[in-house]
């Protein structure tokens, strides 16, 4: 079977920041909850310090082996989109590791092309926290 359609990736600046944060904090993970305001921003945590829910969806791995999780409710809205995680100046709120750096992670999205969507539809379901947490 062909490789899965890539659902999430990092810009070069975001990947550089993830490398820096990994050097400081060890293995990392992302989670995007879909809450209001900053709750809908991707949050970066030391791996294991955020408990993934059983219905959270693993969109993929970025920067090598950094898992990117999304809440099931948010995934229901965004399942038809490709996400690019960028980094921009400013501080979000919350406990995301990049906050002390004076920057925040930001999602940029685009709708899958018809070809990508046909491939997505043919793929098995994405792993959930119940299977891969």
PERADA-V247178 format. One record per residue. RES is the residue in three letters. SS is DSSP state (alpha for helix, beta for strand, coil for the rest). BURIAL is 1 if it has 16 or more other C-alpha atoms within 10 Angstrom, else 0. Layout:
<<RES | SS | BURIAL> <RES | SS | BURIAL>>
//
This chain:
<<UNK | coil | 0> <UNK | coil | 0> <UNK | coil | 0> <UNK | coil | 0> <UNK | coil | 0> <UNK | coil | 0> <UNK | coil | 1> <UNK | beta | 1> <UNK | beta | 1> <UNK | beta | 1> <UNK | coil | 0> <UNK | alpha | 0> <UNK | alpha | 0> <UNK | alpha | 1> <UNK | alpha | 1> <UNK | alpha | 0> <UNK | alpha | 1> <UNK | alpha | 1> <UNK | alpha | 1> <UNK | alpha | 0> <UNK | alpha | 1> <UNK | alpha | 1> <UNK | alpha | 0> <UNK | alpha | 0> <UNK | alpha | 0> <UNK | coil | 0> <UNK | coil | 1> <UNK | beta | 1> <UNK | beta | 1> <UNK | beta | 1> <UNK | beta | 1> <UNK | beta | 1> <UNK | coil | 1> <UNK | coil | 1> <UNK | coil | 0> <UNK | coil | 0> <UNK | alpha | 0> <UNK | alpha | 1> <UNK | alpha | 0> <UNK | alpha | 1> <UNK | coil | 1> <UNK | coil | 1> <UNK | beta | 1> <UNK | beta | 1> <UNK | beta | 1> <UNK | beta | 1> <UNK | coil | 1> <UNK | coil | 0> <UNK | coil | 0> <UNK | coil | 0> <UNK | coil | 0> <UNK | coil | 1> <UNK | coil | 0> <UNK | coil | 0> <UNK | coil | 1> <UNK | coil | 1> <UNK | beta | 1> <UNK | beta | 1> <UNK | beta | 1> <UNK | beta | 1> <UNK | beta | 1> <UNK | beta | 1> <UNK | coil | 1> <UNK | coil | 0> <UNK | coil | 0> <UNK | beta | 1> <UNK | beta | 1> <UNK | beta | 1> <UNK | beta | 1> <UNK | beta | 1> <UNK | coil | 1> <UNK | alpha | 1> <UNK | alpha | 0> <UNK | alpha | 1> <UNK | alpha | 1> <UNK | alpha | 0> <UNK | alpha | 0> <UNK | alpha | 1> <UNK | coil | 1> <UNK | coil | 1> <UNK | beta | 1> <UNK | beta | 1> <UNK | beta | 1> <UNK | beta | 1> <UNK | beta | 1> <UNK | beta | 1> <UNK | beta | 1> <UNK | beta | 0> <UNK | beta | 0> <UNK | coil | 0> <UNK | coil | 1> <UNK | coil | 1> <UNK | coil | 0> <UNK | coil | 0> <UNK | coil | 0> <UNK | coil | 1> <UNK | coil | 1> <UNK | coil | 1> <UNK | alpha | 1> <UNK | alpha | 0> <UNK | alpha | 0> <UNK | coil | 0> <UNK | beta | 1> <UNK | beta | 1> <UNK | beta | 1> <UNK | beta | 1> <UNK | beta | 1> <UNK | beta | 0> <UNK | beta | 0> <UNK | beta | 0> <UNK | beta | 0> <UNK | coil | 1> <UNK | coil | 0> <UNK | alpha | 0> <UNK | alpha | 0> <UNK | alpha | 1> <UNK | alpha | 1> <UNK | alpha | 0> <UNK | alpha | 0> <UNK | alpha | 1> <UNK | alpha | 0> <UNK | alpha | 0> <UNK | coil | 0> <UNK | coil | 0> <UNK | coil | 0> <UNK | coil | 0> <UNK | coil | 1> <UNK | beta | 1> <UNK | alpha | 1> <UNK | alpha | 0> <UNK | alpha | 0> <UNK | alpha | 0> <UNK | coil | 1>>
//
